[in-house]
Amino acid sequence: MKKLLLFFVFVLITQVGCKITPVLAQQEQAIDEIVNVLRQFQNDIVNQDLNSALKHVSANYSVKAPDGTVQDYDWFKNYLESEMGRINKNLADYSIIDQELNVLKKEDNKFTVEYMFSDKGFNLNTQKEGIKRQKRIITLEKENGSWMITQWYKVKLPE
């Protein structure tokens, strides 16, 4: 009887394990793809290439701001353009020195992640090099086979 019970438990575990493994592998692949998208997006910002950066942003981009207004693709494009201008005007040797991604929520073809990174640059105003830790909450959705940014929230960190 014990052998039969152990055999049943073994079969159950292997069947459940076989079904979970492909799902975990797919999720791992999706996370790798998302990391690559965000890394390329940040590189495009560093390289001041707005058009390339926008290739990673969905035309369906939409964020409800704290004041209740809706920030759409055009708003985000203007925001990125402004950020690139600020970087170009105030910083030399700007770069991203580390990145960290934590999955907060996963739905079918939609991930919400916490994206932490540090950027570094020589501040032309203070004549000092600085490093700043930053945090974003980003939602990406799979559109036509590619992960696209659909939401981007800047989170203020304590200084």
BAFI-3210 file (N, C-alpha, C; in Angstrom, 3 decimals, decimal comma, padded with zeros to 6 digits):
// residues 159
n [1|2|3|4|5|6|7|8|9|10|11|12|13|14|15|16|17|18|19|20|21|22|23|24|25|26|27|28|29|30|31|32|33|34|35|36|37|38|39|40|41|42|43|44|45|46|47|48|49|50|51|52|53|54|55|56|57|58|59|60|61|62|63|64|65|66|67|68|69|70|71|72|73|74|75|76|77|78|79|80|81|82|83|84|85|86|87|88|89|90|91|92|93|94|95|96|97|98|99|100|101|102|103|104|105|106|107|108|109|110|111|112|113|114|115|116|117|118|119|120|121|122|123|124|125|126|127|128|129|130|131|132|133|134|135|136|137|138|139|140|141|142|143|144|145|146|147|148|149|150|151|152|153|154|155|156|157|158|159]
n.u [000,815|001,951|003,902|002,355|001,047|003,270|004,167|001,989|002,135|004,656|004,117|002,183|003,679|005,653|004,028|002,804|005,123|006,139|004,279|004,566|007,239|007,591|006,056|007,447|009,862|009,018|008,236|010,684|012,061|010,518|011,072|013,820|013,696|012,325|014,149|016,171|014,825|014,390|017,040|018,024|016,322|017,139|019,796|019,337|018,345|020,606|022,286|021,035|019,036|016,124|014,175|014,825|014,456|011,715|010,731|010,359|008,163|004,733|002,087|-000,214|000,366|-000,429|-001,019|-002,439|-002,146|-001,252|-002,794|-005,046|-005,092|-004,650|-001,820|-000,487|000,918|002,070|002,534|004,439|006,493|007,224|008,084|010,333|011,929|012,388|013,780|016,070|017,110|017,682|019,630|021,600|022,233|023,081|024,793|027,833|029,491|027,488|025,981|024,500|024,990|024,287|021,647|018,511|015,908|012,683|009,963|006,710|004,068|002,354|000,594|-001,116|000,113|001,434|003,493|004,275|006,831|009,382|011,855|015,049|017,814|021,095|022,439|025,120|027,105|028,989|028,415|027,847|027,241|027,914|030,421|031,157|031,325|028,539|026,433|023,324|020,651|017,817|014,299|011,733|008,397|007,196|005,096|004,865|003,713|003,055|003,135|002,411|004,452|006,549|007,899|006,488|006,596|004,013|003,255|004,822|006,158|007,670|009,385|009,944|012,839|014,112|016,509]
n.v [-001,183|001,245|001,523|001,851|004,234|005,954|005,747|006,933|009,560|010,279|010,207|012,216|014,487|014,603|015,052|017,530|019,037|018,882|020,381|022,902|023,651|024,444|026,802|028,369|028,596|030,048|032,402|033,233|033,699|035,806|037,768|038,108|039,194|041,576|042,872|043,308|045,054|047,291|047,929|048,610|050,757|052,585|052,921|054,195|056,616|057,581|057,860|059,918|059,445|059,870|058,879|056,143|055,360|055,749|053,652|051,629|052,250|051,997|052,879|052,979|053,999|055,145|056,996|057,805|060,786|062,152|064,470|063,870|064,153|062,668|061,149|060,700|058,985|061,095|062,989|061,553|061,335|064,050|064,432|062,688|063,945|066,376|065,452|064,389|066,739|068,111|066,410|066,605|069,333|069,739|067,680|065,847|063,029|061,139|058,213|054,949|053,020|050,764|048,317|047,073|044,760|044,037|041,908|042,926|042,402|040,033|039,374|037,712|038,713|040,872|042,723|044,216|046,036|046,803|049,018|049,659|051,834|053,209|056,279|058,140|061,018|063,881|066,843|069,791|072,254|072,245|071,296|068,757|065,199|063,057|060,536|059,043|057,337|055,797|055,155|053,429|052,563|050,370|049,394|046,874|045,618|042,904|043,418|042,680|040,743|042,008|043,472|046,286|049,527|050,606|052,045|054,342|055,220|057,608|057,282|058,883|058,742|058,552|060,997]
n.w [000,000|000,834|-001,122|-003,396|-002,802|-002,592|-005,234|-006,564|-005,523|-006,546|-009,335|-009,469|-008,633|-010,665|-012,902|-012,320|-012,041|-014,672|-016,037|-014,899|-015,399|-018,254|-018,203|-016,334|-017,718|-019,951|-018,694|-017,643|-020,043|-021,051|-019,120|-019,544|-022,132|-021,582|-019,892|-021,780|-023,552|-021,864|-021,241|-023,797|-024,343|-022,346|-023,185|-025,614|-024,666|-023,287|-025,492|-026,733|-028,648|-029,661|-031,494|-031,735|-029,068|-028,799|-030,277|-028,533|-027,127|-026,659|-028,898|-027,567|-025,108|-021,902|-019,037|-015,968|-014,429|-011,151|-010,851|-012,224|-014,968|-018,214|-019,436|-022,485|-025,390|-026,925|-024,917|-023,391|-025,258|-025,500|-022,872|-022,767|-024,685|-023,402|-021,118|-022,349|-023,395|-021,003|-019,912|-021,896|-021,750|-019,098|-018,255|-018,689|-020,120|-019,513|-018,224|-017,707|-014,930|-013,452|-013,298|-012,179|-011,961|-010,846|-010,801|-010,384|-010,987|-012,981|-015,822|-018,497|-021,240|-020,164|-018,111|-015,025|-013,688|-011,276|-011,760|-011,129|-011,261|-011,603|-012,486|-013,949|-014,193|-015,290|-013,796|-015,338|-014,252|-011,501|-011,666|-010,820|-010,504|-010,389|-008,934|-009,245|-007,818|-009,167|-009,583|-011,269|-012,051|-014,282|-016,911|-019,261|-022,342|-024,529|-027,887|-031,121|-031,058|-029,746|-026,765|-025,333|-023,893|-021,914|-019,761|-017,515|-014,614|-012,623|-009,647|-006,664|-004,776|-001,414|-000,412]
ca.u [000,000|002,836|004,552|001,364|000,859|004,483|004,158|000,979|002,705|005,718|003,482|001,549|004,732|006,276|003,053|002,697|006,422|006,249|003,420|005,083|008,540|007,498|005,539|008,559|010,824|008,435|008,298|012,108|012,377|009,857|011,823|015,056|013,340|011,978|015,426|016,835|014,083|014,675|018,452|018,135|015,621|018,034|020,936|018,861|018,283|022,001|022,828|020,231|018,362|014,708|013,417|015,063|013,827|010,265|010,382|010,061|006,989|003,488|001,187|-001,288|000,890|-001,398|-000,835|-003,250|-001,286|-001,874|-003,788|-006,197|-004,936|-004,125|-000,577|-000,490|002,167|002,654|003,059|005,662|007,500|007,697|008,822|011,648|012,670|012,793|014,816|017,291|017,631|018,256|020,867|022,566|022,601|023,661|025,686|028,794|029,834|026,318|025,852|023,786|026,057|023,735|020,208|017,922|014,507|011,881|008,609|005,691|002,798|002,426|-000,635|-000,800|001,145|001,616|004,313|004,571|008,123|010,111|013,129|015,990|019,069|021,935|023,083|026,315|027,499|029,720|027,507|028,530|026,955|028,659|031,762|031,390|030,686|027,521|025,722|021,974|019,840|016,481|013,322|010,575|007,440|006,960|004,268|005,151|002,782|003,508|002,371|002,992|005,659|007,589|007,527|006,384|006,303|002,673|003,165|006,145|006,004|008,893|009,180|010,952|013,532|014,655|017,879]
ca.v [000,000|002,406|001,654|002,382|005,636|006,666|005,813|007,925|010,872|010,514|010,519|013,522|015,503|014,739|015,650|018,951|019,632|018,980|021,474|024,167|023,964|025,285|028,118|029,098|028,900|031,135|033,626|033,603|034,256|037,112|038,693|038,418|040,100|042,869|043,477|043,793|046,227|048,432|048,274|049,312|052,028|053,466|053,243|055,192|057,887|057,992|058,255|061,042|058,969|059,859|058,004|054,745|055,149|055,673|052,356|050,736|052,800|051,671|053,962|052,933|054,481|055,969|057,038|058,816|061,558|062,437|065,548|063,361|064,248|061,473|061,373|059,745|058,793|062,406|063,562|060,829|061,744|065,381|064,226|062,129|065,001|067,312|064,781|064,333|068,102|068,396|065,636|067,178|070,678|069,778|066,574|065,294|061,636|060,528|056,777|054,109|052,149|049,480|048,177|045,974|044,611|043,158|041,751|043,220|041,801|039,390|038,882|037,030|039,387|042,165|042,706|045,466|045,813|047,873|049,141|050,507|052,027|054,339|056,967|058,869|062,034|065,046|067,981|070,965|073,409|072,152|070,801|067,555|063,976|062,591|059,285|059,152|056,108|056,142|054,056|053,570|051,458|050,323|048,316|046,523|044,657|042,299|043,890|042,175|039,974|042,800|044,099|047,732|050,277|051,191|052,965|054,677|056,090|057,989|057,201|059,669|058,011|059,447|061,406]
ca.w [000,000|000,894|-002,425|-004,326|-002,425|-002,998|-006,695|-006,914|-005,192|-007,521|-010,618|-009,306|-008,595|-011,987|-013,823|-011,978|-012,378|-016,127|-016,497|-014,368|-015,989|-019,448|-017,828|-015,725|-018,780|-020,746|-017,877|-017,608|-021,360|-021,125|-018,269|-020,277|-023,226|-020,982|-019,473|-022,997|-024,038|-020,988|-021,413|-025,078|-024,167|-021,586|-024,063|-026,574|-023,932|-023,076|-026,797|-027,239|-029,860|-029,325|-032,400|-031,349|-027,759|-028,984|-030,868|-027,414|-026,449|-027,346|-029,301|-026,569|-023,830|-021,195|-017,594|-015,300|-013,523|-009,850|-010,962|-012,947|-016,418|-018,857|-020,166|-023,585|-026,138|-027,272|-023,675|-023,034|-026,242|-025,079|-021,619|-023,118|-025,382|-022,354|-020,314|-023,158|-023,440|-019,678|-019,809|-022,841|-021,301|-017,752|-017,901|-019,649|-019,827|-018,876|-018,463|-016,742|-014,411|-013,021|-013,479|-011,424|-012,328|-010,002|-011,322|-009,383|-011,386|-014,285|-016,429|-019,755|-022,041|-019,516|-016,898|-014,333|-013,042|-010,592|-012,473|-010,384|-011,965|-011,195|-013,600|-013,547|-015,159|-014,798|-013,792|-015,890|-013,402|-010,236|-012,001|-010,026|-010,980|-009,458|-009,185|-008,708|-007,860|-009,622|-009,584|-012,141|-012,140|-015,729|-017,438|-020,648|-022,920|-025,779|-029,043|-032,371|-030,780|-029,065|-025,499|-025,499|-022,678|-021,963|-018,618|-016,974|-013,453|-011,922|-008,207|-005,951|-003,704|-000,382|-000,743]
c.u [000,870|003,498|003,592|001,127|002,071|004,557|003,172|001,508|003,799|005,135|002,850|002,590|005,362|005,319|002,917|003,996|006,599|005,407|003,953|006,366|008,435|006,993|006,655|009,599|010,310|008,515|009,736|012,520|011,759|010,614|013,134|014,787|013,034|013,237|016,147|016,146|014,428|016,129|018,648|017,473|016,516|019,257|020,548|018,773|019,699|022,601|022,033|019,516|016,870|013,919|013,604|014,401|012,325|009,819|010,009|008,810|005,753|002,732|000,012|-000,826|-000,148|-001,183|-001,752|-002,372|-002,011|-002,940|-005,012|-006,089|-004,362|-002,897|-000,469|000,880|002,838|003,236|004,389|006,801|008,091|008,516|010,232|012,524|013,215|013,919|016,141|017,929|018,302|019,590|021,952|023,092|023,423|024,719|026,618|029,106|028,710|026,250|025,001|024,809|025,549|022,226|019,718|016,427|013,829|010,474|007,627|004,380|002,954|001,041|-000,230|000,359|001,429|002,418|004,384|005,817|008,572|011,491|013,988|017,258|019,820|022,505|024,193|026,622|028,258|028,795|028,269|028,306|027,789|030,113|032,150|030,698|029,687|026,930|024,364|021,243|018,417|015,593|012,162|009,688|006,962|006,054|004,627|004,143|003,346|002,571|003,091|004,349|006,759|007,037|007,599|006,021|004,928|002,427|004,556|005,941|007,370|008,574|010,308|011,526|014,021|016,124|018,815]
c.v [001,262|002,635|002,254|003,872|006,471|006,810|006,881|009,343|011,227|010,927|011,913|014,643|015,691|015,362|017,145|019,663|019,822|020,119|022,824|024,576|024,796|026,690|028,959|029,489|030,039|032,452|034,135|034,250|035,646|038,145|039,080|039,399|041,498|043,595|044,055|045,035|047,448|048,877|049,066|050,685|053,027|053,861|054,294|056,573|058,434|058,527|059,375|060,687|058,780|058,881|056,535|054,425|054,954|054,379|051,340|051,173|052,528|052,939|054,050|053,386|055,391|055,841|058,125|059,488|061,819|063,543|065,142|063,447|062,939|061,859|060,281|059,663|060,130|063,093|062,903|061,179|063,104|065,297|063,703|063,171|066,014|066,723|064,718|065,714|068,487|067,675|066,279|068,528|070,659|068,725|066,213|063,874|060,919|059,046|056,124|053,095|050,841|049,502|046,958|045,941|043,640|043,107|041,986|042,495|041,219|038,915|038,338|037,662|040,768|041,973|044,107|045,195|047,057|047,885|050,151|050,625|053,201|054,954|057,846|059,889|063,155|066,245|069,230|072,214|073,406|071,743|069,590|066,366|063,519|061,276|059,404|057,829|056,519|054,900|054,419|052,343|051,473|049,135|048,124|045,488|044,150|042,734|043,440|041,500|040,720|043,393|045,615|048,371|050,919|052,155|053,136|055,665|056,352|057,993|057,944|058,828|059,006|059,779|061,225]
c.w [000,000|-000,458|-003,446|-004,060|-002,843|-004,511|-007,169|-006,659|-006,194|-008,872|-010,558|-009,350|-009,969|-012,989|-013,562|-012,346|-013,872|-016,668|-016,042|-015,083|-017,266|-019,141|-017,222|-016,772|-019,654|-019,988|-017,809|-018,933|-021,504|-020,303|-018,941|-021,408|-022,704|-020,526|-020,688|-023,558|-023,189|-021,098|-022,715|-025,000|-023,436|-022,421|-025,092|-025,916|-023,745|-024,381|-027,465|-028,546|-029,561|-030,200|-032,055|-030,011|-027,926|-029,651|-029,791|-026,650|-027,300|-027,743|-028,330|-025,189|-023,181|-019,693|-017,043|-014,251|-012,204|-009,912|-011,772|-014,459|-016,959|-019,679|-021,222|-024,261|-026,450|-026,042|-023,323|-023,988|-025,859|-023,790|-021,907|-023,798|-024,376|-021,496|-021,068|-023,253|-022,130|-019,509|-020,664|-022,363|-020,006|-017,449|-019,052|-019,193|-019,071|-019,226|-017,381|-016,246|-013,804|-013,180|-012,714|-011,735|-011,381|-010,571|-010,177|-009,686|-012,780|-014,679|-017,785|-020,521|-021,493|-018,229|-016,324|-013,505|-012,291|-011,223|-011,722|-011,216|-011,361|-012,450|-013,063|-014,631|-014,487|-014,938|-014,225|-015,044|-012,129|-010,445|-011,144|-010,684|-009,931|-009,911|-008,515|-008,892|-008,231|-009,662|-010,498|-011,956|-013,586|-016,052|-018,901|-021,097|-024,232|-026,897|-030,306|-032,146|-030,060|-027,768|-025,667|-024,162|-022,845|-020,804|-018,024|-015,840|-012,825|-010,436|-007,516|-004,812|-002,655|-000,697|000,415]
res [m|k|k|l|l|l|f|f|v|f|v|l|i|t|q|v|g|c|k|i|t|p|v|l|a|q|q|e|q|a|i|d|e|i|v|n|v|l|r|q|f|q|n|d|i|v|n|q|d|l|n|s|a|l|k|h|v|s|a|n|y|s|v|k|a|p|d|g|t|v|q|d|y|d|w|f|k|n|y|l|e|s|e|m|g|r|i|n|k|n|l|a|d|y|s|i|i|d|q|e|l|n|v|l|k|k|e|d|n|k|f|t|v|e|y|m|f|s|d|k|g|f|n|l|n|t|q|k|e|g|i|k|r|q|k|r|i|i|t|l|e|k|e|n|g|s|w|m|i|t|q|w|y|k|v|k|l|p|e]
***
